[in-house]
Amino acid sequence: MTKSLAITALNSETRARYKKEIADAMGFSLRTFQRRLKDARIEIPRGLIGPEQQVEIYKSLGWAEMA
């Protein structure tokens, strides 16, 4: 998925999401997404990720236009 499609998907719904949903929106597999979070030193607990944390994740991983 391209960044522009992912941006549209995020902007259409600002709700809590699971890591898998965010990874899919960014075009990563779950494992790759988890590695990128680890490299960026972002610790996300299990369960749903709120919109505020999603913005932090997107900015940290260089997807600021999604934030």
N, C-alpha and C positions, 0 to 999 in steps of 0.2 A: 504494500500500500504506500502511496506517495504521501509526503508530508501534508500536501494540500487536502487530500481526502481525509487524512487523520484529523486535521484541524476542523474540517466540516463535521466529522463524526463527534468530536469532543464538544464543539460549540452547540450542536443540536441538543445535547444532553449534559447538563452539569449535575452529576449525581455521584454517589459513592460507587466505586468499582473495585473489582478484584484485580490482582496483579496480571492475571491472564488477559483480562479485557484491555488493560492499558497496553500490555505487550502487543496484542493483536492490533490495536489502533496505531501503534508506532511501527508495526511491521517486523517485530522481533518474535522469536520463539520465547517461551517463558524462561527457559534456562539462560538464553543470551541476555534477556532483560534483567534477570537476577544477577548475572555477572556484571553488567553495566552499573547496577545499583551498588554492588559491592565495591567496584572500582571507584565510584563517586563517593564512597563512604556514606551511603544513605541507608539507614536501617528502617525498614518498614515492618511493622508487626503483622501477624497473620490476620486474615479477615479483610473486611472492606477498607478501602483507602478513600478518605474524604476528598472533596474538591480542593481544599487548601493544600493538602499533601500532594495531590496530583500536580498542581501548579509548581510546587517545589521540585518535584521529580522532573517535569518537563524542562524547567530552567537549568537544572543541574546536568541534564543529559544533552543540552544544546538544542532543545526544541522550544525555544522561548516563544515562537509565534503561536504555539499551541496553548500557552499559558494565559 
